[in-house]
Amino acid sequence: MYDLYKSATRLMGKPSFADLVAEGRELIEDKSLEEMSDVLHTLCRLARLPSWVAWVVARPTAMKHARRMADRGCPRSVRNCKASGSACCCGGVGSH
């Protein structure tokens, strides 16, 4: 699964500060461990920490991306992939 996760992060590219803000807003709304993991994952990637650090620190989110890669070939949610269409990091192949 770790190899799928590394493929997912390469495909997604580096997050922006706006991505971190968006994840923070979701955490404020939801206040769940899943959202906390999403924020930690984005922070790790924004800081350009090695993939294994995010894999350990934000395991639920890392596993979510790895499972999506295994299932659909896209690390993004179906909703986000469909909304992005061909502009999605997967080129839209994971929106099915």
C-alpha positions as semicolon CSV with decimal commas, in nm:
position;residue;x (nm);y (nm);z (nm)
1;M;0,000;0,000;0,000
2;Y;0,289;0,235;0,070
3;D;0,398;0,221;-0,295
4;L;0,045;0,314;-0,403
5;Y;0,054;0,601;-0,156
6;K;0,382;0,730;-0,300
7;S;0,230;0,710;-0,649
8;A;-0,072;0,903;-0,523
9;T;0,135;1,185;-0,377
10;R;0,344;1,213;-0,693
11;L;0,026;1,235;-0,899
12;M;-0,130;1,498;-0,671
13;G;0,178;1,720;-0,667
14;K;0,259;1,969;-0,395
15;P;-0,038;2,117;-0,212
16;S;-0,081;2,492;-0,185
17;F;-0,139;2,705;0,122
18;A;-0,499;2,741;-0,001
19;D;-0,532;2,361;0,022
20;L;-0,423;2,378;0,386
21;V;-0,674;2,655;0,457
22;A;-0,951;2,450;0,293
23;E;-0,861;2,145;0,504
24;G;-0,857;2,366;0,816
25;R;-1,206;2,492;0,735
26;E;-1,328;2,134;0,695
27;L;-1,177;2,049;1,034
28;I;-1,355;2,344;1,197
29;E;-1,686;2,229;1,047
30;D;-1,648;1,855;1,115
31;K;-1,411;1,836;1,415
32;S;-1,333;1,470;1,345
33;L;-1,017;1,262;1,362
34;E;-1,047;1,205;0,986
35;E;-1,036;1,579;0,921
36;M;-0,745;1,619;1,164
37;S;-0,558;1,354;0,969
38;D;-0,631;1,542;0,645
39;V;-0,486;1,863;0,793
40;L;-0,174;1,683;0,922
41;H;-0,131;1,513;0,585
42;T;-0,150;1,843;0,399
43;L;0,095;2,002;0,645
44;C;0,346;1,720;0,595
45;R;0,323;1,748;0,218
46;L;0,333;2,128;0,219
47;A;0,650;2,112;0,430
48;R;0,792;1,863;0,175
49;L;0,859;1,603;0,442
50;P;0,948;1,255;0,317
51;S;0,650;1,040;0,221
52;W;0,711;0,801;0,508
53;V;0,655;1,084;0,759
54;A;0,305;1,156;0,627
55;W;0,246;0,778;0,605
56;V;0,315;0,751;0,980
57;V;0,173;1,084;1,105
58;A;-0,144;1,091;0,894
59;R;-0,199;0,721;0,830
60;P;-0,579;0,737;0,781
61;T;-0,545;0,995;0,502
62;A;-0,244;0,823;0,348
63;M;-0,435;0,494;0,339
64;K;-0,738;0,667;0,190
65;H;-0,526;0,794;-0,101
66;A;-0,360;0,455;-0,147
67;R;-0,697;0,274;-0,153
68;R;-0,833;0,519;-0,410
69;M;-0,528;0,457;-0,629
70;A;-0,580;0,082;-0,600
71;D;-0,954;0,106;-0,671
72;R;-0,976;0,380;-0,936
73;G;-0,626;0,497;-1,030
74;C;-0,694;0,840;-0,878
75;P;-0,602;0,960;-0,528
76;R;-0,883;1,220;-0,524
77;S;-1,239;1,153;-0,415
78;V;-1,484;1,059;-0,691
79;R;-1,663;1,391;-0,630
80;N;-1,345;1,598;-0,669
81;C;-1,228;1,395;-0,968
82;K;-1,561;1,434;-1,147
83;A;-1,571;1,806;-1,070
84;S;-1,221;1,850;-1,214
85;G;-1,279;1,628;-1,517
86;S;-0,977;1,605;-1,743
87;A;-0,801;1,867;-1,527
88;C;-0,787;1,617;-1,237
89;C;-0,439;1,490;-1,152
90;C;-0,539;1,152;-1,302
91;G;-0,662;1,310;-1,623
92;G;-1,018;1,214;-1,535
93;V;-0,964;0,838;-1,550
94;G;-1,066;0,795;-1,186
95;S;-1,404;0,965;-1,216
96;H;-1,589;0,647;-1,318
